Amino acid sequence: MKSYYVYILRCADDSYYTGVTNDLERRLAEHQSGNNSLSYTSTRRPVEIVFWHEFNDIHQAIAFEKQVKGWSRKKKEAIIADRWEDLKTLAKCQNASRHDRDRE
């Protein structure tokens, strides 16, 4: 059975890059090489893999990648630190004035 991985890289500028692949070692080497000058990571090397999650279904992997790409830095850092339980709290509205307006 084929495996697919959603991964997060920490870049040299302390930003995060999220991607999906079926070969983590090859993909990390591609990011480190900087051969694709148009890629996000080419000017942010070196990169370090700080998270990966394995899937057996490419559709689930792609869906999770899209979800993570839309997350805040704090949510990404929670899963990097294996604090999945923090996601619910971090998903709550942090802006009290916005939250109050939505309830009216």
Secondary structure, DSSP 4 states (H G I P E B T S, - for coil): ---EEEEEEE-TTS-EEEEEES-HHHHHHHHHHT--TTSGGGGS-S-EEEEEEEES-HHHHHHHHHHHHTS-HHHHHHHHTT-TTHHHHHHS---HHHHHHHH-
